[in-house]
Amino acid sequence: MADNDKKDKNLNKKSSSQAKVKFEVYGEEMIEKEVKSSGNSGRIYLPPNWVGHIVKIIKVE
C-alpha cells in the first residue's frame, strides 16, 4: 500500500471519531450560519454574489 493511501485512511479514522483539528484558511469573507434541514440533507443559503466562487465549509461543533 502506498504511503499516501495510508495517510488517507488515517485521516478518515480521525474524522469519524470526531477529533478536533485546526484549519488555517485564507479568504475574503466569512459568514457563520446554522445548517437548516432540507429533505434528507442540510442547506445553507449564501449571498448571490458568492455564486460561481469556491467556498469551504467547516463544521465547528
Number of C-alpha atoms within 10 A of each C-alpha: 5 6 7 9 10 10 11 10 10 11 11 10 12 12 11 8 8 9 8 10 8 5 7 5 6 6 8 4 7 8 6 7 9 9 12 11 10 9 7 5 8 10 11 11 9 10 7 7 7 10 9 7 6 6 11 7 5 7 5 7 5
